[in-house]
């Protein structure tokens, strides 16, 4: 009986072990084969040659020998100045690679500005292996978009999609030439939309985890319908390779730039002439605000459209031309895309009250001048309640600040130092009140109850910003 029970148990186990496993349905996964077949021919490889006026500068810490030169040549990396075959002081050529895509059958191609920047020769290689020398129609460094043209007709072209319809988590694919490997496709998902990057105020980047590597720059980002939704532009990397953080310029931004470049060869952007910063919780508390939406004006350029239109430092812009400003990075984009000369309504909060101003938009200067920082003087009065040691600006220092009143920071300690104020900064105001003198500023600080937060307007170099400091 026992033997029969054990035998039955073993049989049951055997049956359990051999039960069929339910397979994952492959039909739920995206199929990129049709996209590759139809859109691949519209993607091009771009080779750039630049002449560098040389000198025997070399690369620190790298051996200067023939083996290294051969390694660099194999992978399309420029050789070292002063290396074998390159005598010091002579001009030499460098080569680099990128990608692009055809947007019209008569040979107009979109790519990145940094791909063709300072190029002496641009060579475009098509999917069918034909090669053409390209002409640079124009390039815009601020958005990293360039338009080039080859002398050809009847070319395959991409279909332009709507990047605003993209959803986070949606599948996307890139085609380009990473490390010179032509027509390579990689795929991933949309990680985020409207991403603002440091020093990149004019592009609401599409962030993806698509594998993007050197050589992919300027190539297209496709949705599953085979429509171009972005231009691959940047990656975040610690070692030069893909780390799952890539950023693409929305195609509507790129097309708008290319149309302007094609029509006039230049870009006209709207301009206010202000410095802005994010409204943090501490700053909102110091201004008596219940929310952190908007862009805080930290500084205004003299005689700029903002100055003439009545904006003031400390104003918080909530809406521009009817468009809500949720974060400070929203404002440069909507201002830049506004036609110069247009008059638009700007909704602000000033000292707790809502106001609407009508502002005439100027055209962004091609090269804005810098505002020199105030020089340091070896004068050391006593520190105030928040740890700042201050002195009034000299007449020359005020002149360098366009006549602004301000207080030079001689030393910073305590709460001020913890908040990030440092020696050489210039204090322009406290809680929307201009700083006329050290005595007046210190009296204002002394009148603030312990535990309260004040907003100190600081100028550092050419930038101004509000710094929240909790009074102890």
C-alpha positions as CSV (number, residue, x, y, z in Angstrom):
1,X,0.0,0.0,0.0
2,X,2.8,2.3,0.9
3,X,4.6,1.5,-2.3
4,X,1.5,2.3,-4.3
5,X,1.1,5.7,-2.5
6,X,4.7,6.6,-3.1
7,X,4.3,5.6,-6.8
8,X,1.2,7.7,-7.1
9,X,2.9,10.7,-5.5
10,X,5.8,10.4,-7.9
11,X,3.4,10.2,-10.9
12,X,1.6,13.3,-9.6
13,X,4.8,15.1,-9.3
14,X,5.8,14.1,-12.8
15,X,2.6,15.3,-14.2
16,X,2.9,18.6,-12.3
17,X,6.4,19.1,-13.6
18,X,5.5,18.5,-17.2
19,X,2.5,20.9,-17.3
20,X,2.8,23.2,-20.3
21,X,4.1,26.8,-19.7
22,X,2.1,29.6,-21.1
23,X,4.2,31.5,-23.7
24,X,4.4,35.3,-23.8
25,X,2.5,36.6,-26.8
26,X,5.0,38.1,-29.3
27,X,2.2,40.0,-30.9
28,X,2.2,42.5,-28.0
29,X,5.7,43.6,-28.7
30,X,6.4,46.3,-31.4
31,X,7.6,45.3,-34.8
32,X,10.1,47.8,-36.3
33,X,10.8,45.9,-39.5
34,X,8.4,47.9,-41.7
35,X,9.6,51.2,-40.2
36,X,13.2,50.3,-41.0
37,X,12.4,49.3,-44.6
38,X,10.4,52.4,-45.4
39,X,12.2,55.1,-43.5
40,X,15.8,53.9,-43.7
41,X,16.4,55.2,-47.2
42,X,15.6,58.8,-46.1
43,X,18.4,58.7,-43.4
44,X,21.8,59.9,-44.5
45,X,25.4,59.6,-43.2
46,X,27.3,62.9,-42.9
47,X,31.1,63.2,-43.1
48,X,32.6,66.5,-42.1
49,X,36.1,67.7,-42.9
50,X,37.7,70.7,-41.2
51,X,41.0,72.3,-41.6
52,X,42.7,73.1,-38.4
53,X,45.5,75.7,-38.4
54,X,48.0,73.7,-36.5
55,X,50.7,73.8,-34.0
56,X,52.4,71.0,-32.2
57,X,50.0,70.8,-29.2
58,X,49.3,67.1,-28.8
59,X,47.1,65.5,-26.1
60,X,48.4,65.5,-22.6
61,X,49.1,62.0,-21.2
62,X,48.7,60.2,-24.5
63,X,51.6,58.5,-26.4
64,X,52.4,60.2,-29.7
65,X,53.2,57.1,-31.9
66,X,52.2,55.5,-35.1
67,X,50.1,52.7,-33.5
68,X,47.9,55.2,-31.7
69,X,47.5,57.2,-35.0
70,X,46.4,54.1,-36.8
71,X,43.9,53.3,-34.0
72,X,42.4,56.7,-34.3
73,X,42.2,56.5,-38.1
74,X,40.4,53.2,-38.0
75,X,37.6,54.6,-35.8
76,X,37.3,57.9,-37.6
77,X,38.8,59.9,-34.8
78,X,41.0,62.9,-35.7
79,X,44.7,62.3,-35.4
80,X,46.8,64.2,-33.0
81,X,48.4,67.4,-34.1
82,X,52.2,67.0,-34.2
83,X,51.8,63.3,-34.6
84,X,53.6,61.1,-37.2
85,X,53.1,62.7,-40.7
86,X,52.0,66.0,-39.1
87,X,54.8,68.4,-38.6
88,X,54.3,71.0,-35.9
89,X,53.0,74.3,-37.0
90,X,51.4,73.0,-40.2
91,X,47.7,72.9,-41.0
92,X,46.0,69.5,-40.8
93,X,42.6,68.1,-41.5
94,X,40.2,66.5,-39.0
95,X,37.2,64.4,-39.9
96,X,34.0,63.7,-37.9
97,X,30.8,61.8,-38.6
98,X,27.1,62.5,-38.0
99,X,23.6,61.7,-39.3
100,X,20.8,63.6,-41.0
101,X,17.5,62.9,-42.8
102,X,15.9,64.2,-46.0
103,X,12.9,66.4,-45.5
104,X,12.2,67.3,-49.2
105,X,12.7,65.3,-52.4
106,X,14.9,68.1,-53.9
107,X,17.7,67.5,-51.4
108,X,17.1,69.5,-48.2
109,X,18.5,67.7,-45.1
110,X,18.1,68.3,-41.4
111,X,20.9,67.7,-39.0
112,X,22.5,69.2,-35.9
113,X,24.3,72.5,-35.9
114,X,27.2,70.9,-33.9
115,X,27.6,68.3,-36.6
116,X,28.4,70.8,-39.4
117,X,29.8,73.6,-37.2
118,X,33.1,75.0,-38.7
119,X,33.1,72.4,-41.5
120,X,35.1,73.1,-44.6
121,X,33.5,70.3,-46.5
122,X,30.3,68.3,-45.8
123,X,29.9,65.0,-47.6
124,X,26.5,63.3,-47.6
125,X,26.2,59.5,-48.3
126,X,22.8,58.2,-49.2
127,X,21.3,54.8,-48.4
128,X,22.0,53.7,-52.0
129,X,25.7,54.6,-51.5
130,X,25.7,57.7,-53.7
131,X,27.7,60.6,-52.3
132,X,27.2,64.3,-52.7
133,X,28.9,67.5,-51.4
134,X,26.4,69.5,-49.4
135,X,26.0,73.2,-49.0
136,X,25.2,74.5,-45.5
137,X,22.1,76.7,-45.8
138,X,22.2,77.8,-42.2
139,X,22.8,76.6,-38.6
140,X,21.3,77.8,-35.3
141,X,23.5,77.0,-32.3
142,X,20.8,77.9,-29.8
143,X,18.5,75.0,-30.8
144,X,21.3,72.9,-32.4
145,X,19.5,72.7,-35.7
146,X,21.1,73.0,-39.2
147,X,19.8,72.8,-42.7
148,X,22.0,71.5,-45.6
149,X,21.3,70.9,-49.3
150,X,22.6,68.5,-51.9
151,X,22.1,68.8,-55.6
152,X,19.7,65.9,-56.2
153,X,16.0,65.3,-57.0
154,X,13.5,62.5,-56.6
155,X,14.9,61.6,-53.2
156,X,13.1,59.6,-50.5
157,X,11.9,61.8,-47.7
158,X,10.6,61.4,-44.2
159,X,7.0,62.0,-43.0
160,X,6.8,64.6,-40.2
161,X,4.7,63.7,-37.1
162,X,3.4,65.6,-34.1
163,X,5.7,65.5,-31.1
164,X,3.0,67.0,-28.9
165,X,1.0,63.8,-29.4
166,X,3.8,61.7,-27.9
167,X,3.1,60.0,-24.6
168,X,5.6,59.0,-21.9
169,X,6.1,55.2,-22.3
170,X,5.4,55.2,-26.0
171,X,7.8,53.2,-28.2
172,X,10.2,55.2,-30.5
173,X,13.1,54.3,-32.7
174,X,16.3,56.1,-34.0
175,X,18.2,55.5,-37.2
176,X,21.7,56.9,-37.7
177,X,25.4,56.1,-37.9
178,X,26.7,55.5,-34.4
179,X,30.5,55.3,-34.6
180,X,30.2,55.4,-38.4
181,X,28.0,52.2,-38.6
182,X,25.5,53.4,-41.3
183,X,21.7,52.9,-41.0
184,X,21.8,51.5,-37.5
185,X,18.4,51.3,-35.8
186,X,17.9,51.4,-32.1
187,X,14.7,51.5,-30.1
188,X,13.3,52.4,-26.7
189,X,10.5,54.4,-25.1
190,X,9.8,58.1,-24.4
191,X,11.1,58.7,-20.9
192,X,9.9,62.3,-20.4
193,X,8.7,65.3,-22.4
194,X,9.5,69.0,-22.3
195,X,12.8,68.4,-20.5
196,X,14.8,71.5,-19.8
197,X,18.6,71.1,-19.8
198,X,21.2,73.4,-18.4
199,X,22.2,76.2,-20.8
200,X,19.5,75.0,-23.2
201,X,16.5,77.3,-22.7
202,X,14.9,77.3,-26.1
203,X,14.2,73.6,-26.7
204,X,11.7,71.4,-24.8
205,X,13.6,68.2,-25.3
206,X,12.1,64.7,-25.7
207,X,14.0,62.4,-23.3
208,X,14.2,58.7,-24.3
209,X,16.1,55.6,-23.4
210,X,16.9,54.8,-27.0
211,X,20.6,53.9,-27.5
212,X,22.2,57.0,-29.0
213,X,26.0,57.2,-29.5
214,X,28.5,59.5,-31.2
215,X,27.5,59.5,-34.9
216,X,23.8,59.4,-34.2
217,X,23.7,63.2,-33.8
218,X,21.3,64.8,-36.3
219,X,19.5,61.6,-37.1
220,X,15.7,61.2,-36.8
221,X,13.6,59.9,-33.9
222,X,10.5,58.0,-35.2
223,X,7.2,57.0,-33.6
224,X,5.7,53.6,-34.5
225,X,3.7,55.1,-37.4
226,X,7.0,55.9,-39.1
227,X,6.7,59.6,-38.5
228,X,9.7,61.8,-37.5
229,X,9.0,63.3,-34.1
230,X,12.5,64.5,-33.1
231,X,16.1,65.2,-34.1
232,X,18.6,63.3,-31.9
233,X,20.9,65.9,-30.4
234,X,22.4,65.0,-27.0
235,X,23.3,62.2,-24.7
236,X,24.2,62.0,-21.0
237,X,27.3,59.9,-20.7
238,X,30.2,59.4,-18.3
239,X,32.3,57.4,-20.8
240,X,31.1,58.6,-24.3
241,X,28.7,55.7,-24.8
242,X,24.9,55.4,-24.3
243,X,23.6,55.3,-20.7
244,X,19.9,55.3,-21.5
245,X,19.6,59.1,-21.4
246,X,19.2,60.7,-24.8
247,X,17.6,64.0,-25.8
248,X,15.9,64.9,-29.1
249,X,14.8,68.3,-30.4
250,X,11.0,68.2,-31.2
251,X,10.5,68.1,-34.9
252,X,8.1,71.1,-34.9
253,X,10.9,73.2,-33.4
254,X,13.4,71.9,-35.9
255,X,11.1,72.5,-38.9
256,X,10.3,76.1,-37.8
257,X,14.1,76.8,-37.5
258,X,14.8,75.2,-40.9
259,X,12.0,77.2,-42.6
260,X,13.6,80.5,-41.3
261,X,17.1,79.4,-42.3
262,X,15.8,78.5,-45.8
263,X,13.9,81.8,-46.2
264,X,16.4,84.3,-44.7
265,X,19.5,82.4,-43.5
266,X,19.0,83.7,-39.9
267,X,16.7,83.2,-36.9
268,X,14.6,86.1,-35.5
269,X,13.6,85.4,-31.8
270,X,11.5,87.3,-29.4
271,X,13.3,88.9,-26.5
272,X,12.4,90.6,-23.2
273,X,15.8,91.3,-21.7
274,X,15.3,89.7,-18.2
275,X,17.0,87.2,-16.0
276,X,14.7,84.7,-14.4
277,X,14.8,81.9,-11.9
278,X,12.5,79.1,-10.5
279,X,10.0,80.0,-7.8
280,X,11.0,77.6,-4.9
281,X,8.9,77.0,-1.9
282,X,11.1,79.2,0.3
283,X,10.9,82.0,-2.2
284,X,7.2,81.6,-2.5
285,X,6.9,81.9,1.3
286,X,9.1,85.0,1.4
287,X,6.9,86.6,-1.3
288,X,3.7,85.5,0.5
289,X,2.6,83.2,-2.3
290,X,0.6,80.0,-2.0
291,X,2.0,78.3,-5.1
292,X,5.3,78.0,-6.9
293,X,4.1,78.4,-10.4
294,X,5.7,81.1,-12.7
295,X,9.0,82.6,-13.5
296,X,10.6,85.0,-11.0
297,X,12.3,88.0,-12.6
298,X,15.7,88.4,-11.0
299,X,17.0,91.2,-13.1
300,X,16.1,93.5,-16.0
301,X,18.4,94.9,-18.6
302,X,18.3,98.6,-18.9
303,X,16.3,100.0,-21.9
304,X,15.2,96.4,-22.8
305,X,11.6,95.6,-23.8
306,X,10.9,94.4,-20.3
307,X,12.3,97.7,-18.8
308,X,10.3,99.8,-21.3
309,X,7.1,97.7,-20.7
310,X,7.1,98.2,-16.9
311,X,8.3,94.9,-15.6
312,X,10.3,95.0,-12.4
313,X,12.7,92.7,-10.5
314,X,10.6,90.6,-8.1
315,X,7.6,90.3,-10.5
316,X,6.5,86.7,-11.1
317,X,5.3,86.0,-14.6
318,X,2.3,83.6,-14.6
319,X,1.1,83.9,-18.2
320,X,2.7,85.1,-21.4
321,X,0.4,85.8,-24.4
322,X,-2.2,83.6,-22.8
323,X,0.2,80.7,-22.3
324,X,0.6,79.5,-18.6
325,X,4.1,79.6,-17.2
326,X,4.3,76.7,-14.9
327,X,8.1,76.6,-14.5
328,X,10.7,79.2,-15.3
329,X,12.0,77.1,-18.2
330,X,8.6,77.6,-20.0
331,X,9.2,81.3,-20.4
332,X,12.3,81.5,-22.7
333,X,10.6,79.1,-25.1
334,X,7.4,81.0,-25.5
335,X,9.1,84.4,-25.7
336,X,11.6,83.1,-28.3
337,X,8.9,81.9,-30.6
338,X,7.0,85.2,-30.4
339,X,7.4,87.4,-33.4
340,X,9.5,90.5,-32.6
341,X,7.4,93.7,-32.7
342,X,4.2,91.9,-31.5
343,X,2.5,93.3,-28.4
344,X,1.4,90.6,-26.0
345,X,-0.4,90.5,-22.6
346,X,1.8,89.4,-19.7
347,X,0.1,88.4,-16.4
348,X,2.3,88.9,-13.3
349,X,2.2,88.9,-9.5
350,X,3.7,92.0,-8.0
351,X,3.9,92.3,-4.2
352,X,1.0,89.9,-3.8
353,X,-1.3,91.6,-6.4
354,X,-2.1,90.3,-9.9
355,X,-1.5,92.6,-12.8
356,X,-1.6,92.4,-16.6
357,X,0.9,94.4,-18.6
358,X,1.0,94.9,-22.4
359,X,4.6,94.3,-23.6
360,X,6.1,95.0,-27.0
361,X,8.5,92.1,-27.8
362,X,12.0,93.0,-29.1
363,X,14.3,90.9,-31.2
364,X,17.0,88.9,-29.4
365,X,20.5,90.4,-30.0
366,X,22.9,88.0,-31.7
367,X,25.5,88.7,-29.1
368,X,24.4,90.1,-25.8
369,X,27.0,92.1,-23.9
370,X,28.2,91.0,-20.5
371,X,27.6,93.0,-17.3
372,X,30.9,93.1,-15.4
373,X,31.0,92.0,-11.8
374,X,31.8,94.5,-9.2
375,X,35.5,94.4,-8.1
376,X,36.5,93.5,-4.5
377,X,37.8,96.0,-2.0
378,X,39.7,95.1,1.1
379,X,37.3,96.8,3.5
380,X,35.8,94.7,6.3
381,X,32.9,96.1,8.4
382,X,31.0,94.0,10.9
383,X,28.8,91.1,9.8
384,X,25.0,91.6,10.0
385,X,22.3,89.3,11.5
386,X,22.5,86.8,8.5
387,X,26.3,86.7,8.3
388,X,26.9,89.3,5.5
389,X,29.7,91.8,5.7
390,X,28.8,94.6,3.2
391,X,29.9,97.9,1.8
392,X,28.4,100.4,-0.6
393,X,29.6,100.3,-4.3
394,X,31.9,102.9,-5.6
395,X,30.8,105.2,-8.4
396,X,32.9,103.2,-10.9
397,X,31.3,99.9,-9.7
398,X,27.8,101.4,-10.0
399,X,28.7,102.5,-13.6
400,X,29.6,99.0,-14.4
401,X,26.2,97.9,-13.1
402,X,24.4,100.4,-15.3
403,X,23.9,102.8,-12.4
404,X,22.3,100.3,-10.1
405,X,22.5,100.7,-6.3
406,X,24.0,97.7,-4.6
407,X,26.1,96.4,-1.7
408,X,29.3,94.5,-2.2
409,X,29.7,91.3,-0.2
410,X,33.1,91.4,1.5
411,X,32.5,88.2,3.6
412,X,29.7,85.7,3.8
413,X,29.1,83.4,6.8
414,X,26.3,81.9,8.9
415,X,22.9,81.7,7.2
416,X,24.0,83.7,4.2
417,X,26.9,81.4,3.4
418,X,24.7,78.3,3.9
419,X,22.2,79.8,1.4
420,X,25.0,80.1,-1.2
421,X,25.9,83.8,-1.1
422,X,29.7,84.3,-1.4
423,X,32.3,87.0,-1.4
424,X,32.2,89.2,-4.5
425,X,28.4,89.0,-5.0
426,X,26.4,92.2,-5.1
427,X,23.3,92.6,-3.1
428,X,20.7,94.5,-5.1
429,X,17.6,94.2,-2.8
430,X,15.7,92.6,0.0
431,X,12.1,91.4,-0.5
432,X,11.5,93.7,-3.5
433,X,13.1,96.7,-1.8
434,X,16.2,98.2,-3.4
435,X,19.4,98.2,-1.2
436,X,20.4,101.8,-0.9
437,X,22.9,101.5,2.0
438,X,24.5,99.0,4.4
439,X,22.7,100.7,7.3
440,X,19.3,100.5,5.7
441,X,19.8,96.9,4.6
442,X,20.9,95.8,8.1
443,X,17.9,97.6,9.7
444,X,15.6,95.7,7.4
445,X,17.3,92.4,8.3
446,X,17.1,93.2,12.1
447,X,13.4,93.9,11.8
448,X,12.7,90.3,10.5
449,X,11.6,87.9,13.1
450,X,13.7,84.7,13.7
451,X,12.5,81.8,11.7
452,X,11.2,83.9,8.8
453,X,12.6,83.6,5.3
454,X,13.7,86.7,3.3
455,X,14.4,86.9,-0.4
456,X,17.8,88.6,-1.2
457,X,18.4,89.7,-4.8
458,X,22.0,88.9,-5.7
459,X,24.0,89.8,-8.8
460,X,26.9,87.4,-9.6
461,X,28.8,88.2,-12.8
462,X,26.2,88.8,-15.5
463,X,23.5,86.9,-13.7
464,X,21.0,87.9,-11.0
465,X,18.9,85.6,-8.8
466,X,16.9,85.6,-5.6
467,X,18.4,83.7,-2.7
468,X,16.0,82.6,0.1
469,X,17.6,83.0,3.5
470,X,16.1,81.9,6.8
471,X,16.8,84.5,9.5
472,X,18.1,82.9,12.7
